[in-house]
Amino acid sequence: MKKLIDKLYKTNKLEYDELVYVLNNIEESGKDYLIEKAHETRMRAYGDKVYMRGLIEFTNYCKKGCKYCGISASNKNVERYRLSPEEILFCCEIGYNLGYRTFVLQGGEDDYYSDDMIIEIIIAIKDKYPDVAITLSIGEKSYDSYERYHSAGTDRYLLRHETASRELFERIHTNSSYDNRMECLWNLKKIGYQVGAGFMVGIPTQTKEDLAKDLLFLKELEPEMVGIGPFIPHKDTIYKDELGGTLEDTITMIALTRLFLPYSLLPATTALGTIHPLGREQGIKAGANVVMPNLSPTNVREKYSLYDGKICTGDEAAECRYCIEKRIVSSGFSIDMSRGDNVKWRERR
């Protein structure tokens, strides 16, 4: 096990069979060693910095029928909401005054927001705050739409692939295409975004082989960002009674991703903090280097319920920022409020 981890540490790759062996056989001492090597790799690439992004969840309407998601179109129990452009800009104003220089605009796949409307929002933010980076996370769009968003000033795009296994992808989605999801990610790369992919750990029926495919797909795509979080059941989905993904397995996948992609930006997700009080801190110690405190108005946060038990839904923006900062600093890391671009992407500019 140690030899395989050392190989990954030195070469940033493993063969499929080697990776499956690691995932099936790694024990406590091996996990500790893996985390140690992931931490070393992160320190070499980014030092002890943890980058802060301001998250704005601006709509929980969604036309997709993802079986695991609490805001799926099929869930009739959701109280839906949309933020107006003015409300989004007000969230940005609060965030900018708190020191954020990246805003993440995230929502369900909501056709109410036309391309023209999204572009107007992007231009308005960039006009007022030219020094910020803007990340969009609004799902699958056409090549033309992605290109227009990018031309308007969008810097990054987050689109989790969820799973690189076609069979598993088709099992957990109703009106989504595996091929289209993958094509969207490659289109984003081609256009020139800093691209974010990512996957869930612990999806019902997911195997270690599936997780190996995720890592090998990421190695091929070479995204600038990777979001990894545990599957957490939602009470209004067919998976409501399933077991969720574990902290331990998710931390292992974060550490492996850091070794496969040394320069990636890896969030310590809210979902990690939801399944364990120190989940985000453990993620950071295993190689994660991004956190995304919430800038959304407190009156809508509980409505953006992708999974049950989501933390920080009642905190004001300033509370979120300083609470997370205190946690990070007490864990031995430092806060970086800059744009926090991927270092390899910056070198290519």
QUIDA-V616230 format. One line per field, one symbol per residue. phi: phi as a letter, one per 20 degrees, with the letter a starting at -180 (. if undefined). psi: psi as a letter, one per 30 degrees, with the letter a starting at -180 (. if undefined). burial: I if it has 9 or more other ideal C-beta (glycine too) atoms within 8 Angstrom, else O. A space follows every 10 residues. Layout:
phi: ???
psi: ???
burial: ???
This chain:
phi: .ffffffffe dmbcfgffff fgfecfdgff fffffgfffg ffffecmefc eddeeceebd fbeedffedf dggeeeefee bcefgfffff fffffffeof ccddecaffc fgefgffgff fffffffecf eeedddbcne cfgffgffff ffpfecbdbf fmaeegffgf fdcdccdgff gffgffffff foffeddqbe dnggmfdfff fffgffffff flffccecbf fcfdfddfeg dffefefgff fgfffffgff cgdfedfefg ffffebgdff fffffepfbc ccfedfgffd fffedfbfng emfdefgfgg ffffgfffff enddecefgm fgfffffef
psi: eeeeeeeeee fhllleeeee eeeffkaeee eeeeeeeeee eeeeefagkk kkkjkjjfkg kkflhkffkf gkffjffkjl lkkleeeeee eeeeeefffk gkkjjklljj fejleeeeee eeeeeeeeif glkkkkigak lleeeeeeee efgkelkkjk fekgjeeeef eflehkkeee eeeeeeeeee egljkkallk kgkkfkleee eeeeeeeeee ehlfkjjklk kkkkfglfgf glkllleeee eeeeeeeeee ifgljjkjle eefefkfgee eeeefgfkgk lilkflkfff effiiflkgk lgfgkleeee efeeeeeeef fgllkjgaeh lkeeeeff.
burial: IOOIIIIIIO OIOIOIOIII IIIOOIOOOI IOIIIOIIII IIIOOIOOII IIIIIIIIII IIIIIIIIII IIOOIOOIOO OIIOIOIIIO IIIIIIOIOI IIIIIIIIII OOIOIOIIII IIIIIIOIOO OIIIIIIIIO IOOOIIIIII OIIIIIIIII IIIIIOOIIO OIIOOIOIOI IIOIIIIIIO IOIIIIIIII IIIOOIOOOI IIIIIIIIIO IOIIIIIIII IIIIOOIOII OOOIIIIOII IIIIIIIIII IIOIIIIIII IIIIIOOOII IIIIOIIIII IIIIIIOIOI IOIIIOIIOI OIIOIOIOOI IOIIIOIIIO IOIIIIOOII IIIOIOOOO
